[in-house]
């Protein structure tokens, strides 16, 4: 009998309340910038945002909490999914 299990290395990465640049460690709780397959939660508050300034492909999920802001001030493209 052969069993094959798929292991997922995806982490859940949450933004800080103050957000910042997607590529900056200070924008993320724990100081880790999301990898392509991670599940991302944008949890900024007030007028703070997570700003994407370069094209990214995010194959994991991206959840924007009600009231949070996910933006691109440079017109960068964000591809979600594979």
Secondary structure, 3 states (H helix, E strand, C coil): CCCCCCCCCCCEEEECCCCEECCCHHHEHHHCCCCCCCEEEECCCCCCCEECCCCEEECCCEEECCCCCEECCCCCCEEECC
